[in-house]
């Protein structure tokens, strides 16, 4: 008997709300390769809850990943 595995995928808005961040931040992090993203045939982003949980856990580990601060209060390097 085969086991059916169900993976819960969230769109970018729901995934961002799940993490408590903006959709723009989540898009940037997935573009930078920090958060795995799946694409629908139409090109829309989908995120698995398991991947989001792993990302949040990794952010609590010192030195694992560095998410750059953008916006007010961000330090600019160079130039």
N, C-alpha and C positions, 0 to 999 in steps of 0.2 A: 504494500500500500504506500502510495506516494504522499508525502507531507506537503501541504500547500503553505508556502511562505508568503506572508503578506507584509509588504513594506509600505509604511505610511509616508507619502510624499506630500510636501507642503509647497504652495506657490510662494513667491518671494515676499509678499505682504504678510502672509501667515507665519512664514519662517522668521521674518524679522520681528514680528510681534512675540513669537515664542522665545526669541533671544533677548528681547527688550531693546532692540537697536532699530535704526532706520533702515528702510529698504535699500537706500543708497549705500550705506555702510556694508550691508550684506552683499550687494552686487560687487562692490569694490573688493571685498575679501575673497569672493569666489573668483573674480577676474585675476586676482593675485595668487590664486592657488591655495589659499588658506582654508577654504571651506569647499568640500566636494559639491559639485552641482551636476544635475542631470538635465538634459534638454528634451523637450517634447519635439515631435516632428515639426511643429510650428515654430520652434526656437525658444519657447518659453522655458524659464528656469523652474526646476523642482528640486527640493532639498529633502533628504530623509531625516527623520527625527533622530535616528541613531547617529548620523553624521554630525548633526547640530549638537547633540549631547557630547560627543567626543571632542568637538571643537571647543566647547565651553570648558570641558575638563582640562584640555591642553592649555587653555589660557590661564588656568590657575596654577600651572607648573612654571616656576621661575625659569626664564631663559629658553623656553621651548620655542615660542614664536614671538615676534615683536610686531604688533599691529601699530602702524604709524598713527600718531595723533594728527588730525587735520583740523583746520578751523581756528577759532580763537584760542590763544594760549599755546598754539603749536610752535615748536622751535624749528627754524629753517636752517638747514645745513648747506653750506656753500654759498656761492654768489655774494 
